[in-house]
Amino acid sequence: MTRLLEKTPYLFPHPQSQSFDLSPNALRLRWLDALERAKKLYQKHCLENDTRQDPTMFDNLRWHDLRHSAITRLASIVPDSLELSRISGH
């Protein structure tokens, strides 16, 4: 891990933090780190709940998938489609 990833567990740290870097490489490293942490949490959850793990669970997860999920969840609390469009930038 780079020093950048050790500073914060967040994909987008606070703009005033020392690790605020939105370069493509920094975002790629943060994304890969987030995926790795998610895999570990998933494995732990499966072990604790005696559930069979799906080894392909995160294989095709893309950045855009998270955006879609976030907007879908947001739609349940922002019923106005124009407001939702403004918030999401679409």
Secondary structure, DSSP 8 states (H G I E B T S, - for coil): --HHHHH-S-SS--TTSTT---SHHHHHHHHHHHHHHHHHHHHHHHHHTT----TTTTTT--HHHHHHHHHHHHHTT---HHHHHHHHT-
